[in-house]
Amino acid sequence: MIVETIQATVFKGGGRRFFTKKAAYHSAARAKIKTRCTCYAGSSYPDDPGETCDYHEDMNRYMEILNRLAYIYKRVDEDATGEKV
């Protein structure tokens, strides 16, 4: 058989499945930020370019918030399960 079915442990975060917990934490953090995002893409008219929200305006700040939130999710998960991640 060329393709075989195997079982694997996956982690769900942000509505998707991942093979690592770190990726799931980052996806959950990204999804949480996206719920508070107020970006406006604009329309097809040239005089309406759209607006960028405070989260996406500065990419360094966005990455800092994302990493901090993912770390908090990891710590909450460690406290809830009692095991070190």
RAZILIN-V261672 format. One record per residue. N is the residue number from 0. PHI is phi in radians with two decimals (NA if undefined). PSI is psi in radians with two decimals (NA if undefined). D_CENTER is the distance of its C-alpha to the mean C-alpha in Angstrom with 2 decimals. Layout:
# RAZILIN-V261672
{{N	PHI	PSI	D_CENTER} {N	PHI	PSI	D_CENTER}}
This chain:
# RAZILIN-V261672
{{0	NA	2.30	36.33} {1	-1.33	-0.78	34.01} {2	-1.96	2.24	30.77} {3	-2.10	2.68	30.47} {4	-1.67	2.25	28.27} {5	-2.29	2.79	26.86} {6	-1.69	2.46	24.88} {7	-2.49	2.65	21.77} {8	-1.43	2.20	19.48} {9	-2.17	2.73	15.96} {10	-2.10	2.37	13.03} {11	-1.84	2.29	11.11} {12	-2.75	2.29	7.65} {13	1.21	0.40	6.08} {14	1.53	0.05	9.47} {15	-2.22	2.96	9.76} {16	-1.90	2.47	11.75} {17	-2.37	2.74	11.52} {18	-1.49	-0.30	14.50} {19	-2.13	2.61	13.17} {20	-1.18	-0.62	11.82} {21	-1.04	-0.77	10.18} {22	-1.15	-0.65	7.99} {23	-1.18	-0.70	7.38} {24	-1.11	-0.75	6.76} {25	-1.16	-0.65	4.21} {26	-1.17	-0.70	2.52} {27	-1.13	-0.68	4.27} {28	-1.15	-0.75	4.06} {29	-1.09	-0.68	2.53} {30	-1.17	-0.66	4.76} {31	-1.15	-0.74	7.03} {32	-1.12	-0.68	7.61} {33	-1.12	-0.53	8.29} {34	-1.18	-0.47	10.77} {35	-1.70	-0.03	12.58} {36	-1.26	2.39	12.67} {37	-2.10	0.51	16.30} {38	-1.13	2.53	16.46} {39	-2.17	2.07	19.47} {40	-1.27	-0.33	19.94} {41	1.58	-3.03	23.67} {42	-2.15	-3.03	26.21} {43	-1.37	-0.11	28.38} {44	-1.31	2.46	31.01} {45	-1.19	-0.37	31.38} {46	-1.57	0.13	31.89} {47	-2.19	1.40	28.51} {48	-1.32	-0.30	25.86} {49	1.72	3.09	23.15} {50	-2.32	2.64	21.40} {51	-1.88	2.39	18.33} {52	-1.35	3.04	16.81} {53	-1.13	-0.53	16.89} {54	-1.21	-0.72	13.20} {55	-1.66	-0.05	13.52} {56	-1.20	-0.76	17.17} {57	-1.98	1.94	16.96} {58	-1.17	-0.58	14.50} {59	-1.14	-0.71	15.51} {60	-1.16	-0.71	14.83} {61	-1.06	-0.79	11.33} {62	-1.16	-0.62	10.60} {63	-1.13	-0.78	12.59} {64	-1.12	-0.74	10.82} {65	-1.08	-0.84	7.34} {66	-1.15	-0.68	9.45} {67	-1.15	-0.75	11.53} {68	-1.16	-0.68	9.21} {69	-1.12	-0.68	7.94} {70	-1.12	-0.73	11.73} {71	-1.10	-0.75	12.72} {72	-1.07	-0.69	10.94} {73	-1.11	-0.77	12.72} {74	-1.14	-0.71	15.89} {75	-1.10	-0.71	15.94} {76	-1.15	-0.70	15.68} {77	-1.10	-0.74	18.45} {78	-1.18	-0.63	20.56} {79	-1.27	-0.69	20.33} {80	-1.61	-0.37	21.28} {81	1.42	0.11	23.53} {82	-2.03	2.66	22.56} {83	-1.42	2.26	21.24} {84	-1.64	NA	17.99}}
